[in-house]
Amino acid sequence: MLKILLVGCGRMGEALANGWLNQGRDPACIWVVEPNQKSAHKFISKGVRFYLAPDQLPPDDTPNVIIFAVKPQVMDEVVPSYARFASTTMFASIAAGRTIEYLETILGIDAAIVRVMPNTPAAVSRGISCAFANNNVSSTQREICNELIEAVGEFHWLESESQIDAVTAVSGSGPAYVFLLSECLAKAGIKLGLSKNLAERLGRVTISGSGELLHQSTEDVVTLRQNVTSSGGTTEAALSLLMSDDRLETLLYDAIQKAFKRSKELAH
């Protein structure tokens, strides 16, 4: 039976743990190390083994997989406690900006390490994650990683670790761009005379509904946009401004470029 040790149980860690439980995994084979006792109650009742610190882990048992789901700034103090498992365990990290080389300096160059970039829709099992593995990760371990991350959505392997910066900028940060669009729609509705509550519902449901349509449709995104755009109609009037001289595309690309650059900076 696969034994999984989850280090950190914040939003993403909680999403992963819930995803594994929903897959039907044995709760007793899911171990969580998290110093925040409030997080414990959510999972102890489900049979998950919960520890407040790594020194509480059973000395005579070894996890097959250790996933670091903690903030990048605490990795220096968190990761060394798990180096003792390096000879038998695959490590995966979702900490932004922490490279495989960084992890190898702590866990050893022979450690099997996967770097993963998920996004927050994982909380509703609709995330998309991309990963890169070092050469120590076996084909069997890659399959295990597939299964574990697919518990919270779609999963793809990258050809090089450097691609993670682009993934971070597009999909890692992407949900915030979408939520901002919902905010902007609501603010526009208010300025046009709608009540705050109605405008916010229009913004929220338009975004979520359009996303669901995009998810379920077999048509490409350009066709879906064209389906809403009648010649001489209201949508065409709005898009003529947004698409003039690639205005929106250029603005969004410039923003994504800034996220891309920042992702690279965090890795150094």
C-alpha positions, -999 to +999 in steps of 0.1 A: +000+000+000+014+034-010+023+056+019+021+093+013+036+120+036+022+155+031+043+182+046+021+212+051-017+214+050-027+248+038-050+254+009-031+233-016-021+206+009-057+203+020-069+200-016-044+172-022-054+153+009-090+156+000-083+145-035-065+114-023-094+105+000-118+110-028-097+085-049-105+059-022-070+058-008-066+043+027-066+072+051-042+054+074-017+056+045-019+094+043+003+111+068+003+148+074+029+169+092+014+203+100+021+225+131-013+242+129-036+221+151-067+236+136-060+217+104-058+184+122-095+181+131-105+181+095-086+150+087-081+130+120-119+122+120-114+107+085-086+084+097-056+104+083-025+101+105-016+137+117+016+148+132+025+183+145+063+179+138+085+155+118+101+141+150+067+125+158+068+103+127+071+066+134+108+056+134+102+022+120+080+032+090+090+049+058+067+069+033+070+061-004+063+097-013+069+130+005+052+161-009+063+195+003+032+218+003+047+247+024+056+283+015+089+288-002+103+309+026+101+281+051+116+254+029+151+260+044+140+250+078+114+223+068+132+202+041+163+190+061+142+170+085+132+147+057+167+140+042+169+108+062+143+093+038+162+102+006+174+067-002+140+051-005+115+079-011+103+101-040+101+138-031+077+163-048+076+200-041+050+226-050+069+255-035+073+282-061+108+292-070+125+263-053+144+244-080+154+208-081+190+219-077+180+236-045+163+205-032+193+183-042+216+204-021+196+195+009+183+160+001+214+148-019+221+145-056+208+109-056+174+118-043+144+113-066+128+148-069+098+162-088+090+198-090+053+206-095+034+238-103-003+234-095-030+261-093-058+269-069-088+253-088-073+221-074-095+228-044-125+218-065-106+190-084-104+213-115-068+223-113-041+219-138-005+210-128+027+206-146+059+189-134+095+181-141+114+152-126+152+147-121+169+117-136+166+097-103+128+095-106+119+060-120+091+053-145+071+037-117+076+068-095+064+090-124+033+070-127+027+074-089+031+111-093+006+111-121-020+094-100-014+116-069-016+150-087-045+139-110-065+136-078-069+174-081-072+179-118-053+176-150-015+168-151+013+172-176+050+165-176+074+192-189+104+187-211+126+210-191+125+225-156+128+260-171+093+257-185+079+259-150+084+296-151+061+299-181+036+275-164+037+296-133+030+328-152+001+313-173-017+288-151-002+292-116-011+328-114-039+325-140-068+321-116-060+356-102-063+371-137-097+354-141-109+366-107-098+401-116-119+399-147-149+390-126-142+420-104-139+443-134-172+430-148-189+437-115-175+472-112-187+480-147-222+468-139-223+490-108-212+520-128-239+513-153-266+514-125-269+478-113-269+469-076-237+457-061-251+423-053-265+418-088-234+431-105-212+408-085-234+378-093-233+387-130-195+388-129-191+356-109-216+335-127-206+348-162-170+337-155-178+304-139-205+295-165-182+304-194-155+283-179-178+254-176-189+258-212-153+260-223-146+228-202-175+208-217-175+221-253-157+203-281-154+236-300-122+256-298-121+288-278-121+311-309-153+294-321-169+298-287-161+335-288-175+339-323-207+321-312-214+350-289-205+377-314-232+388-337-223+411-366-232+446-357-242+436-322-233+446-286-205+420-282-189+430-314-189+466-302-171+457-270-146+434-287-138+460-313-122+480-285-106+450-266-091+435-298-082+467-316-044+466-322-043+435-300-049+458-270-061+432-245-037+405-258-008+428-255-017+440-220-022+404-208+010+392-223+029+421-207+014+411-173+023+374-178+058+385-188+062+402-155+050+371-136+074+350-158+103+373-149+094+372-112+093+334-112+128+333-126+140+358-099+125+337-071+146+307-083+178+326-077 
